[in-house]
């Protein structure tokens, strides 16, 4: 495959509106003449918008008392202080965290700093992690997966070995979805498998499978909405499962039920 003559950094700067006016116009004209590269730019823009919808609500959350207390901690009177006032300090702290939120999937790591920790019994992290992974990889035009469905046997062997138990992608052809492939992702407590599917219209959904939620014995079938991504998730035995897509809840429920049933009959 021939490499693009336009650096990826320029494409991102173009999408973010950070290029000089002359370069922006030049790149816009070039993209108009190269539909494949225009599709790549559109995919990056869609990815950025999806991540922003996921993380923007977090920016409106108040700082927890424990951080406010640290920022307002009194200093010894013997030393003249030239630090910013607590209110300014908090503003800078919030701004720093906001940068982490909109920079990509790593923003979720910063989320733990602005929200008191919750137990799995209160809220499982599974749906948000699955939604973030979906938002990051599903818009990718060139490489949405690490191993394609053409090498499914290799994909199954690799992911099963890394997860420490047999795991295979369910068959969803009767629902109109064919496997594109999969990839390995890092989880909180171990590796995670992500399988990606696509229908004839280009709609993509992902199945996220990991062992990080197995301490949660609540095996109920649950629904979550994370920004523009709908997620059905459940715990079964060693694994936690999550089906994510930008489709309506009822349509996604049919897919999730089919996946659940297929794993039950394995």
C-alpha positions as CSV (number, residue, x, y, z in Angstrom):
1,X,0.0,0.0,0.0
2,X,1.4,3.4,-1.0
3,X,2.0,5.8,1.9
4,X,0.0,9.0,2.0
5,X,2.1,12.1,0.9
6,X,0.3,14.0,3.7
7,X,1.6,13.4,7.2
8,X,-1.0,12.1,9.7
9,X,0.0,15.1,11.9
10,X,-1.2,17.5,9.2
11,X,-4.5,15.7,8.8
12,X,-5.1,16.0,12.6
13,X,-4.1,19.6,12.5
14,X,-6.5,20.2,9.6
15,X,-9.4,18.5,11.4
16,X,-8.6,20.5,14.6
17,X,-8.4,23.8,12.7
18,X,-4.8,24.4,13.6
19,X,-3.2,24.8,10.2
20,X,-2.3,28.2,8.8
21,X,-5.0,29.4,6.4
22,X,-3.0,28.9,3.3
23,X,-2.0,25.3,4.2
24,X,-5.6,24.5,5.3
25,X,-6.9,25.6,1.9
26,X,-4.2,23.7,0.1
27,X,-4.9,20.5,2.0
28,X,-8.7,20.9,1.6
29,X,-8.2,21.1,-2.2
30,X,-5.9,18.1,-2.2
31,X,-8.4,16.0,-0.1
32,X,-11.1,16.9,-2.6
33,X,-9.1,15.3,-5.3
34,X,-8.2,12.2,-3.3
35,X,-11.4,10.5,-2.0
36,X,-9.5,7.8,-0.1
37,X,-7.6,10.3,1.9
38,X,-10.8,12.4,2.4
39,X,-12.4,9.2,3.9
40,X,-9.5,8.9,6.3
41,X,-9.8,12.5,7.4
42,X,-13.6,12.0,7.9
43,X,-12.9,8.9,10.0
44,X,-10.5,10.9,12.2
45,X,-13.1,13.6,12.6
46,X,-15.8,11.1,13.5
47,X,-13.5,9.5,16.0
48,X,-12.7,12.9,17.6
49,X,-16.4,13.8,17.8
50,X,-17.2,10.4,19.4
51,X,-14.5,10.8,22.0
52,X,-15.5,14.3,22.8
53,X,-19.1,13.3,23.3
54,X,-17.9,10.6,25.7
55,X,-15.7,12.8,27.8
56,X,-17.2,16.3,27.7
57,X,-19.8,15.5,30.4
58,X,-17.0,14.7,32.8
59,X,-15.7,18.3,32.4
60,X,-18.9,19.6,34.1
61,X,-18.4,17.4,37.2
62,X,-17.3,19.3,40.3
63,X,-13.9,18.5,41.8
64,X,-14.2,16.1,44.7
65,X,-13.7,17.4,48.2
66,X,-10.5,15.5,48.6
67,X,-8.8,17.4,45.8
68,X,-10.3,20.7,47.0
69,X,-8.9,20.1,50.5
70,X,-5.5,19.4,49.1
71,X,-5.5,22.5,46.9
72,X,-6.7,24.6,49.9
73,X,-4.3,23.2,52.4
74,X,-2.8,26.0,54.6
75,X,0.9,26.7,54.3
76,X,3.4,27.6,57.1
77,X,3.1,31.3,58.0
78,X,6.9,31.6,58.4
79,X,7.6,31.3,54.7
80,X,6.2,33.9,52.2
81,X,4.2,32.1,49.6
82,X,4.0,33.0,46.0
83,X,1.7,30.2,44.9
84,X,-1.5,30.8,43.0
85,X,-4.6,31.3,45.2
86,X,-6.5,28.1,45.8
87,X,-9.2,29.1,43.3
88,X,-6.7,29.7,40.6
89,X,-4.9,26.5,41.4
90,X,-8.2,24.6,41.1
91,X,-8.9,26.2,37.8
92,X,-5.4,25.2,36.5
93,X,-5.9,21.7,37.9
94,X,-9.3,21.3,36.2
95,X,-7.8,22.7,32.9
96,X,-5.0,20.1,33.1
97,X,-7.4,17.3,33.6
98,X,-9.6,18.6,30.8
99,X,-6.7,18.3,28.4
100,X,-6.2,14.7,29.4
101,X,-10.0,14.0,28.8
102,X,-10.1,15.2,25.2
103,X,-6.7,13.8,24.2
104,X,-8.0,10.3,23.5
105,X,-8.7,7.0,25.3
106,X,-6.1,7.9,28.0
107,X,-8.6,10.5,29.2
108,X,-10.3,7.7,31.1
109,X,-7.3,7.3,33.3
110,X,-7.6,10.9,34.4
111,X,-11.3,10.3,35.1
112,X,-10.3,8.4,38.3
113,X,-8.8,11.7,39.6
114,X,-12.0,13.7,39.4
115,X,-14.5,11.1,40.6
116,X,-14.3,9.2,43.9
117,X,-13.5,5.5,43.2
118,X,-16.6,3.3,42.9
119,X,-16.8,-0.5,43.5
120,X,-17.9,-2.9,40.8
121,X,-21.0,-3.4,42.8
122,X,-21.8,0.3,42.4
123,X,-20.9,0.6,38.7
124,X,-18.9,-1.7,36.5
125,X,-16.2,0.0,34.4
126,X,-16.9,-2.5,31.6
127,X,-19.4,-0.5,29.5
128,X,-17.3,2.7,29.5
129,X,-14.1,0.9,28.6
130,X,-15.9,-1.0,25.8
131,X,-17.5,2.2,24.6
132,X,-14.1,4.0,24.5
133,X,-12.5,1.1,22.6
134,X,-15.4,1.2,20.1
135,X,-15.2,5.0,19.6
136,X,-11.4,4.8,19.1
137,X,-11.2,1.9,16.6
138,X,-14.5,1.5,14.8
139,X,-14.2,4.7,12.7
140,X,-10.7,3.7,11.4
141,X,-10.8,3.2,7.7
142,X,-7.4,1.7,7.0
143,X,-6.7,-0.5,10.0
144,X,-9.7,-1.0,12.3
145,X,-8.3,-4.4,13.4
146,X,-4.9,-6.0,14.0
147,X,-5.8,-9.4,12.4
148,X,-8.4,-9.6,9.8
149,X,-11.2,-12.2,9.4
150,X,-9.2,-13.7,6.6
151,X,-6.9,-15.1,9.3
152,X,-9.6,-16.0,11.8
153,X,-7.8,-19.1,13.0
154,X,-4.7,-17.2,13.8
155,X,-6.8,-14.5,15.5
156,X,-8.6,-17.1,17.7
157,X,-5.3,-18.8,18.7
158,X,-3.6,-15.6,19.5
159,X,-6.4,-14.1,21.6
160,X,-7.2,-17.3,23.4
161,X,-3.6,-17.7,24.4
162,X,-3.4,-14.1,25.7
163,X,-6.7,-14.3,27.6
164,X,-5.8,-17.7,29.1
165,X,-9.0,-19.5,27.9
166,X,-10.6,-20.4,24.6
167,X,-12.4,-17.5,23.0
168,X,-13.8,-17.2,19.5
169,X,-15.9,-14.6,17.7
170,X,-19.7,-15.4,17.5
171,X,-21.3,-15.8,14.1
172,X,-23.7,-12.9,13.4
173,X,-24.3,-13.4,9.7
174,X,-28.0,-14.2,10.2
175,X,-28.3,-10.7,11.7
176,X,-26.5,-9.1,8.7
177,X,-23.1,-8.6,10.4
178,X,-19.8,-10.2,9.3
179,X,-16.6,-10.3,11.2
180,X,-13.9,-7.8,10.1
181,X,-11.3,-9.1,12.5
182,X,-10.1,-8.3,16.0
183,X,-7.3,-6.9,18.2
184,X,-5.8,-7.2,21.6
185,X,-6.2,-4.4,24.1
186,X,-4.9,-3.7,27.6
187,X,-7.3,-4.0,30.5
188,X,-7.1,-2.9,34.1
189,X,-6.1,-6.4,35.2
190,X,-5.1,-8.2,32.0
191,X,-5.5,-8.4,28.3
192,X,-8.8,-7.7,26.5
193,X,-10.1,-9.0,23.1
194,X,-12.0,-6.8,20.8
195,X,-13.9,-8.3,17.8
196,X,-15.3,-6.0,15.2
197,X,-18.3,-6.6,12.8
198,X,-19.8,-4.7,9.9
199,X,-23.0,-4.9,8.0
200,X,-23.6,-4.2,4.3
201,X,-24.3,-0.5,5.0
202,X,-21.0,0.0,6.8
203,X,-22.5,0.0,10.3
204,X,-19.9,-1.4,12.8
205,X,-20.3,-3.0,16.2
206,X,-17.7,-4.4,18.5
207,X,-17.6,-7.2,21.1
208,X,-15.3,-6.5,24.0
209,X,-14.2,-9.5,26.1
210,X,-12.0,-9.3,29.2
211,X,-11.4,-10.9,32.6
212,X,-11.1,-7.7,34.6
213,X,-14.6,-7.7,35.9
214,X,-14.9,-11.3,37.1
215,X,-14.9,-10.2,40.8
216,X,-18.4,-9.0,40.1
217,X,-20.8,-11.9,40.6
218,X,-23.9,-9.9,39.4
219,X,-24.4,-11.7,36.0
220,X,-27.5,-9.7,35.0
221,X,-27.8,-8.5,31.4
222,X,-27.4,-4.7,31.6
223,X,-27.6,-1.6,29.3
224,X,-25.5,1.5,29.4
225,X,-25.3,4.6,27.2
226,X,-21.9,6.2,27.0
227,X,-22.2,9.4,24.9
228,X,-23.1,8.3,21.3
229,X,-22.4,4.6,22.0
230,X,-24.9,2.2,23.3
231,X,-23.6,-0.9,25.2
232,X,-25.1,-4.1,26.4
233,X,-22.9,-6.0,28.9
234,X,-22.9,-9.0,31.2
235,X,-20.6,-11.2,33.3
236,X,-20.5,-14.9,32.7
237,X,-17.9,-17.2,34.3
238,X,-14.4,-16.0,33.7
239,X,-15.3,-13.2,31.2
240,X,-17.0,-9.9,31.1
241,X,-18.7,-9.2,27.7
242,X,-19.8,-5.9,26.2
243,X,-21.5,-5.3,22.8
244,X,-21.1,-1.6,21.6
245,X,-22.5,0.3,18.7
246,X,-24.0,3.6,17.6
247,X,-27.2,1.9,16.7
248,X,-30.6,2.1,18.6
249,X,-31.0,0.2,21.8
250,X,-33.6,-2.3,20.5
251,X,-31.5,-3.2,17.5
252,X,-28.4,-3.6,19.6
253,X,-30.4,-5.7,22.1
254,X,-31.1,-8.3,19.4
255,X,-27.4,-8.6,18.6
256,X,-26.4,-8.8,22.2
257,X,-29.0,-11.5,22.8
258,X,-27.7,-13.5,19.9
259,X,-24.1,-13.2,21.2
260,X,-25.2,-14.2,24.7
261,X,-27.1,-17.2,23.4
262,X,-24.2,-18.4,21.2
263,X,-21.7,-18.3,24.1
264,X,-24.2,-20.2,26.3
265,X,-24.2,-23.0,23.8
266,X,-20.4,-23.2,23.4
